[in-house]
Amino acid sequence: MPYIDSHGNLVDKPQGVLQGYNFPGFFGIFGSIITFIAAFFQSLIAPLIPNRPS
């Protein structure tokens, strides 16, 4: 399910928190919205969380 990311780009697959999850049919719309919100908050919260040791 394609979705629009925070930069206005059309992305074929969800990225970030919900990457790898598929939302079939009607739920695809909600999946896109949830993915957008999750990615948006992830971009806000990520800088506040210390990086994991590599």
Secondary structure, DSSP 8 states (H G I E B T S, - for coil): --EE-TTS-EESS--GGGTT----TTHHHHHHHHHHHHHHHHHHHGGGS-----
